[in-house]
Amino acid sequence: MTASDEVHLSELVACLALATDLGMGQPLDHGLRTCLLAVGVGERLGLSRGELADAYYISLLRFVGCNAHAHQDSVEVGDEIAFRAGVAPLLSGETPETLRFAIGQIGRGSPKATRVKMIAGALAAGSKGSRQTIATTCEVAQMIATSLDLGEGVVGGLAYTFERHDGKGLPQGAAGEEIPVASHVAMIARDFEVLHRVGGRELVTDVMPRRRGRAYDPKVLDGFLEHAWGLLDGRESQPNWGAVIAADPLPRVLVGPRLEDALRCLGVFSDMKSTYTHGYSQAVADLARRAGAGALNDEEIGALGAAALVQELGMTGVSNALLEKEGALAESEWERVRLQPYLTDRILARCAGLSAVRSLAAAHHERMDGGGYHRGMTGPQLTPAARLLAAAGAYVAMTSKRSWRPALPRREAVAALRELAAAAGLEVEAVDGVLAAAGEPVTPR
């Protein structure tokens, strides 16, 4: 990337929404459809330009904190993504129906005694546990919105996206007009999209009116029940990426340091997924840039660092039950993990300004001998930057703790990296560059 490269802020936030869809067990584009519904109905309700902008970004970022509690969710329910997909139509509903579903999922697949113990623990935690999870989700969303400089309306509104009109929501128990209208609009737009997709108009008209005056602000709900159908008919199946970007009421362009800061937010989001990956993307970016100095030009180094920051976006679509499994993965489980770079590729595919970054990021698990994934590329197909990124990622991963092993001592990591190079998995020159950048001794060749 160069200092003149530019990307719309809405494009990066929309990429975050796509990644969040994966983590929540929703179809890719769920967040985009929700956003179009929120803005379309908001316009018809007479929201101001500022309120529309708030609703736009809140609807895209409402669940962006999902990675922050993915580890704990997987401990309690196993496949946290499948659990979230199942509970999606029940959000904003009444506690008993959500609780019945949760009890049926907690500890699923575990021995009976273990399940009983886990269910008892969840019941003992009660609303306190739910409040903590929701508070974490909101706080992380607010942190990301603040880092992206989205403004007080979005940052403040994200604190209320799980509150209810009747005051029985979380985490604060706010009610009525205490809740910003943009938060109400984003909440109802999301539920409308899910219910309509799951059960069509019949399910929407059965479920949502029963939540009127409870979870939902009556005036906002009435607006959706009047105006949303036409919007859904036109955009439900395949929302146009360009239409979503054009719908931003207050468009902004990111360039230079601001663009890099925004990409860093995407890396922070990705690294929250596992307790073992905090800081991973930034560490790889820093190491890869140092290794690239002298070997690549400034534009290539910029793309390399940016790719390292976003390379793990697709990991959000892989359950922590697999990512943090202590034993060896079965072949079928490995196939799920190998989807990660493919998912990263699909998340970034629509953002034209990130095309160079996308191709690098999607290749970070490729190997010189064709034994990597997801495309099985070989040396001639891998650019010098891609070879450096693969070596830098391997070194940082080896020197970091994982669920199935402790962090390798630096000497062992160096030996393992050299073995990969000798076996033609990694390029020898890329390994030398990375080890030199990491401060390891390198023997001249």
N, C-alpha and C positions, 0 to 999 in steps of 0.2 A: 504494500500500500504506500501511497505517497501522501505528502502533506495536503495535496489538492483533492484527494479522494473525498467524496461526500456521500452520506447516507441519511435518509430521513429518520428522525427520531422514532416516528411511528413504525417504520420498518423493523427497527431493532426490538421495539416493544412487541410488535406482532410476532417476531421470531420467538421471543420469550413466551408468548401465549401458545404458540404451537408446541413448544417444549413442555409447557405446563399441561396441555391437553394429554400428552403422553403419560405424564406422571399421575394424572387424575383418572386414567383409564377411559378417556373420552376420544371420539374420532378426531383426527387432525382436522382442524378448521372449526371445532366447536367454539373456541374463543372468538374467532373472527365473526362467526354468525351471531354470537351474543353481542359483540360490539356493534354490528350493523343494526341489530334490533334496538339496542339501547339508544343509539343516536337517532335512528329513524322515528321511534316513538317519542323520544325526548323532544325532537323538533315539533311534533304535533301537539305536545303538551305545553309548548311555549317556553321551554327552558332557554335561558340566556346562552350566548356563545360560550361564556366561561363555564357554565354548568354543563353544557354539551361536551366541552373538552374534558371536563372532569369525568363525566359518565363514560366517555370514549376510553380513557386510559384506565379507569377503575375496572371496567368490564374486562379489559385485557389482562390486568394484573391481580385480580381478586384472589386467585389461587397460587400466585407465584411463590408463596411461602411454603408450598407443599413439600419441597425437598428438605426443609429444616426439621421435619418430624418423620421423614420416611423411615429412618432407622427404628425409632420407637414403634411406629405403626407396624413394621414388619415383625418386630419382636412379639407384638400382641396378636396379629392376625395372619402372619405368614406372608402371602403375596399381597402387599399393601395396595398395589395398583388394581388388582381384581376387586378388593374390598371397596375401594373408592368408587369404582365403576358401579358396583351393586348398590351402594348407598346414595348415589347421585340423585335419583328421583325423590328421595326421602328428605333431602336437605330442605330446610324451611318448613318441614312438617312438624307434627307433634312428637314429643319425646317417646311415648310408648312404642310407636311403630319403628322408630330408628333404633331403639334399644332392643327390640325383638330381633331385628336384622343383625345388629352387632353381636348379640349373644350367640347367634347361630354361626358367626364367623370367627370369633375369638378362639385362637388355638386350634383352628381347623387342621386336621391331619395329625395332630399330636395325640399321644396316649390319653385315655379318658381321665386319669388322675391329674395329668398336667393341665388338661383343658379345664377341669373343675377349679383347679387352683388359679388359673389365669382369669377365668370368668369372675371368681370371687374377688380377685384383686381389682378388676375393672369396676365391679359394682361398688366396692369399698371406696375407690377413687371418685366415683360418681361424677357430678357436675364439675368438681374441681379439676379432674383430669381433662374433661372436654374444654373447660375454660382455658386451661394452660395451652392446649393444642391450638385453639382458635387465637389466643393472644399471640402465640408465636407466629402463626400464619400472618396475622395482621402486622406485627412488628417487622417481620422480614419484608413484606410487601412495601411497607412504609420506608424501610431502609433503602430498598432498591429504587423506589420512586424519588427519594431524596437525592440519591447518587445520580440519577438521571435528570435532576433539576426539573421535575414535572410540576412544581408549584404547590402551594399550600392547599389548594382545593383538592387535588388528587391525594397528596400525602395525608391530609386530615380525613378525607372521605374513606380512605382504605381502613381506617380504624373502626368504621361502622358497618362494614359490608356483611357481617354476620349478626347484626342486631335485628330485632323484630319491632314492628310497629307497636305491639302490645307491651314492650318492655321486658319480654322473657328471653331475649337473645343473649349473645355472648360477644365479647367478654365483659362489657360494662353494664349491660342491662339498660341501655339507652332506649328511649321510646319516642314515638310520634315525631314532632318537629325537631327534636334533638338530633335526629338522623338526617344528614344532608340528602336532598332530593336526588342528587347524582348517585348516591349509594343505594337508595331505594330502586332507582331505575336499573342499575347494574345487576342488583340481586334478582329482580323480577325477570329481567331479560334472560339471565342465565337459566332460571327455573323454567321459563316458557320454552326456551330452546330444547332443554333436556326432555321435558314432558312431551312436547310435540313430536320429537324424534322417536321417543320410546313408544308412545301410544296414540299419536295423532291428535286431532282436534278433540276427539271424545275424551281423552285423558286430561287434556288441558282444561276443558270446561267442567270436568268432574272434580278435579283436585284444586285448581287455583281459586275458584270462588269460595271454597271452604276455608281457605287461608286468609280471606279478605278481612281486614281489621285485626287479624292475629299477627301473622308474619308480615303481611303486606299492607302498605299504605293504600287505603281504598281508592283514592283518586288516581294514583299511579297504576294500580291494577286495572281499574276501569279503562284507562287509556290504552293499556296493552290489549285488553280484550276487544277493544274497538278498532285499533289501528294495526296490530302486529300481523294479522293474517295476510294482508296484501304484501307486506315486506317479506314474510316467510315464503310465500308462493313464488316470489321473484328470485330469492337468494338462498333458499334452504339447502339445495343439493351441493352446489359448488360456488361458494362466494368468490367473486373475482378479487384477487389480491390488490389490483389497482384501485378497485372501488373502496376497499377498506382503507388504503393509504389516503385516497382522496377524501374520505369522510372525516378526516381529522380536522376539527374546527379551528385549531391553532397550529398549523404545520410549522415544523422547525427542521433545519438541516444541521447535521453534525459533520464537522471536519477537523482534521488535525488532532490535537490533544483531547478535544471533547469527544471525538469519535473513539479514540483509544480508551478513554475513561468509561464510555458506555459499553464497549466490548468487555472491559474488565468486569463490569456488573454481570454480564452473561457468564463469565468464568466463575464468579462468586456463587451465582445461582447453581451452576453445575456442581461445584465442589461441595455444596451443602448436602448433596445426595447421600453421602456415606460419611461415617465418623472417621474413615481412613483416608479421605481425599481432601480434607480442608487445606486450602492453599496450593493444591497440586497444579492447577492450570497456570497460576502466576509464576510458580517456581519453574515450570517447563518453559514458559515464555521468556523469563529472564535468562535461563541457561542457553536456550536456543539462540537468542539474539547475540549473546556473547560469543557463542560458537560460530555464528555466521559472520562476525566481523572479520573483514579481510578476505572472506571466501565468497560473499554475496554482495550485490550492490544495495544501496539504501532502500530501494523499492522492494526488493526481495526480502530484506531483513524486516521491513515493516509488515509485509504479508505473513512472514514466518511467525513473528510475535503475536499478531492478531489471530492467526490460526490456532496457536497454542492456547489462547484464552478461550476459544469457543469449541475446541475439539471434543469436549466431553458433554456437549449439550444433549446428545442422544442417549446418554446414560440415564437420563430421567425416565426413559421408557423401559428400563430394565428393573425388575423388582429387586429390592434390597435382600430379599430371601436368597437370591442367587449371588448378588454382588458381595454379600458378607457371609456367605456360607463357609463354615470352618473346614469342612472336608473337601475332597475332590469333587468337581462337577461332573455329572453324567454328560454324555455326548449331546443329549437333547437340551440339557441346560446350557452347555457351551454354545449351542446354536442360538439360543436367546441372547447370550452375552455378545456374540459376534454381530448381532444386529446394530450394536451401538453406533459404529461409524456410519452405517447406512442411514440411521435415524438422524444423525447430525447433518448428513448430506441433504436429507429431505427438509429439515428445518430451515437450512440456509438457502435452499434452492431458489426461492422466490425473490430473494433480495439481490437485485442485479449489481448493486454496489459492492457486494461481498463475493463476487464470483471467484476471484483469485484466492481469497481466504477459504472459501468453501472447498475448492479442490484440494488444498493442502490439508485442511482439517479432516476431511473424509479419508485421507490416506495415512493417518498417523499410526495405524496398526498394520500397514502393509510392510512386507519384507522383501529384500533383494532377491531371494530365491523363490518367491511366489507363495511362500507358506503363511503369509499374513491374511488379513481380512479387512473389508468385506469383498473386495473385488479380486483378490489374489493376484495383484499386480507384481511385476518383476522389475529388476534393476533398470532396464532401459526405459521403463515407463515412469520411473520415479525421478523427479527433479532433485537437484542438490539440496534445495530447501526441504523437500519431503524426507530426504534421507537424514538430514540433521534433526528434523522434528521427531522422527522415529527413534533415533539414538538418544536424544534428550529426554523424551518421555520414558524410555526404558530405564535410563539412569535414575531419574527422580523416583520412579515406581520402585525400583530395586532398593533404594536407600530409604524408603518409607515403609511403615508398618502396614500389613494387610491382615485380614481376618485369618488367613491360613498360614501366616508366617510372620516372624518379627522382621523389623527392618534389617537389611543386610549391612554388615560393617563395610565401610568404603572399600577396603581392600578386596573383599569378596565380590562386591558389586563391580569393581573394575575388572576382575578376572572373568566374571559372568558376561560382561559386556564384550570383552575381547573374544570369549568363546563364541558368542553370537556372530561376531565379525568373521572369525576364522571359519565358521560353518556357513558363511555367505548369507546369514540372516540380515545383518546390518552391514553397511558399507564401512570399510576399514577407515577411510579418511574422515567420515562423519563421526565415528567413534573417537578417533584421535582428537578431532576438534572439540567434541563435547567434553572429553576427559580433561583436555587442557583448559577449557573454560571453567570447569568445575574445580580447578586447582590440583588435579591429579598429575603425577609425573608421566610424561609421554616420551617414549624412546624414539629418537629420530629414525626415519626409515630411509 
